């Protein structure tokens, strides 16, 4: 059975249950499905976040990250959904779903995908606060998380 890889960058919200249901099919080997949902935080007075991207570059970058994960772990299905546009605090921003025969591989691959996505995927983020907007750079903690996989 061919593994599923689904990558979507969209203004539209997603439903985690629907995404998991799309992966259910006869003959599926996976015994584990790990999901991660990122949410726009409201700390530091952030009321919204505006995300921009360059479509062809972004999808290619996400596909390359998924392929790196596939080369390191024996995983089955991978879903990566990342929203763009204007999002309010509390909105869902990103979803990863990774399935595998065993949980450890699914957990590690999911974490790897998020660590690389945070530092390598070409998204430009602007936080909106009552004082105005500010562009967000990758944090040192994001870089450190990514570097542990090298």
C-alpha positions in Angstrom: 0.0 0.0 0.0 1.3 3.4 -1.0 1.9 5.8 1.9 -0.1 9.1 1.7 1.7 12.4 1.7 -0.6 15.5 1.8 0.8 19.0 2.0 -1.5 22.0 2.0 -0.9 25.7 2.5 -4.2 27.5 2.7 -6.2 30.3 4.2 -8.8 27.7 5.2 -9.0 26.2 8.7 -8.7 22.4 9.1 -10.4 19.8 11.2 -8.0 17.4 12.9 -10.7 14.6 13.1 -11.4 14.9 9.4 -7.7 14.7 8.5 -7.2 11.6 10.6 -10.3 10.0 9.1 -8.9 10.6 5.6 -6.0 8.3 6.5 -8.1 5.4 7.5 -8.2 2.7 4.7 -8.1 -1.0 4.4 -4.6 -2.5 4.5 -3.2 0.3 6.5 -0.2 -0.9 8.6 0.0 2.0 11.0 -0.4 1.2 14.7 0.3 4.8 15.7 -0.9 8.2 14.6 0.7 11.3 16.1 -0.8 14.7 15.6 0.5 18.1 16.5 -1.7 21.2 16.2 -0.1 24.7 16.5 -2.2 27.5 17.7 -1.7 31.3 17.5 -0.6 32.3 21.0 -2.0 35.4 22.7 1.0 36.1 24.9 2.9 39.5 24.7 -0.4 41.2 23.8 -0.7 39.4 20.4 -4.2 39.6 19.1 -3.5 38.2 15.6 -0.8 37.0 13.3 -0.4 37.6 9.6 1.4 34.9 7.6 2.8 35.4 4.1 4.4 32.8 1.9 5.7 32.3 -1.7 3.5 29.3 -2.9 5.8 27.3 -5.1 8.8 27.7 -2.7 6.7 26.9 0.4 5.2 23.6 -0.9 8.6 22.5 -2.2 10.2 23.2 1.1 7.6 21.3 3.1 7.8 18.4 0.7 11.6 18.3 1.2 11.2 18.3 5.0 8.7 15.4 4.7 11.2 13.4 2.5 14.0 14.0 5.1 11.7 12.6 7.7 10.9 9.6 5.5 14.6 8.9 5.0 15.2 8.8 8.7 12.2 6.9 10.1 10.0 4.1 8.9 6.8 6.2 8.7 3.7 5.6 6.6 1.4 8.6 6.1 2.3 12.3 6.6 0.0 15.3 6.5 1.2 18.9 6.9 -1.3 21.7 6.7 -0.1 25.3 7.3 -2.4 28.2 7.3 -1.6 31.7 5.9 -3.3 35.0 5.9 -4.8 36.8 8.9 -5.3 34.5 11.9 -6.6 35.6 15.3 -5.2 34.5 18.7 -6.5 31.0 19.4 -6.8 30.0 15.7 -5.2 26.8 14.5 -2.1 27.6 12.4 -0.4 24.3 11.6 -1.2 20.5 11.7 1.1 17.6 11.3 -0.1 14.0 11.3 2.5 11.2 11.1 1.6 7.5 11.1 3.8 4.5 11.5 3.8 1.0 12.8 5.2 2.1 16.2 4.7 5.2 18.2 8.4 6.2 18.8 9.0 6.7 15.0 5.7 8.7 14.6 6.6 10.9 17.6 10.2 11.5 16.5 9.3 12.2 12.8 6.5 14.6 13.8 8.8 16.5 16.1 11.5 16.6 13.4 9.0 17.9 10.8 7.9 20.7 13.2 11.5 21.6 14.2 12.5 21.9 10.5 9.3 23.6 9.5 9.8 26.4 12.1 13.3 27.2 10.8 13.4 26.2 7.1 10.0 26.7 5.6 9.6 30.1 3.9 6.8 31.7 5.9 6.9 35.3 7.0 5.1 36.0 10.2 3.9 39.4 11.6 2.4 39.5 15.0 -0.4 42.1 15.6 -0.6 43.8 18.9 -2.5 46.9 20.2 0.8 48.8 19.7 1.1 47.7 16.1 2.7 44.9 14.1 6.1 43.3 14.4 7.8 40.8 12.2 8.9 37.5 13.9 12.3 35.9 13.3 13.1 32.3 14.1 13.9 32.0 17.8 17.2 30.7 19.2 15.2 27.9 20.8 13.8 26.9 17.4 17.3 26.8 15.9 18.5 24.7 18.8 15.6 22.3 18.4 16.4 21.9 14.7 20.2 21.5 15.2 19.7 18.4 17.4 18.6 16.5 14.3 21.8 17.2 12.4 
